[in-house]
Amino acid sequence: MRLLYEEREDLKVLKKINGFVRETKVNKL
């Protein structure tokens, strides 16, 4: 259970980073 929860948290962080990178790329364009 603990590993699954930690993996979910990692996915949330990755999604936030991906969204942030997309926003910065759009702003640069």
N, C-alpha and C positions, 0 to 999 in steps of 0.2 A: 504493500500500500504506500509506504513511504517513497519508494523509487518512482512509482507512477505519479505521485503528487509532485515530486521534484521535477520530473520530466515535463509535466504540464506547466509548471512555473517557467521552465526554460523556454517552452514554446511561446508562452506569453511574452517573454522578454525578446525572443527572436522576432516575433510579429511586430512588436513596438519598434525594434531597430529597423526592420525592413520598411515599415511605414515612414519612419523618420528619414531614412535614406531616400525613399521615393519623393518625399516632400522637398528635401534639399535639392534633389536633381531637378524637379519641376521649377523650383524657385530660381535655380541657376540659369535655366533655359529662359 
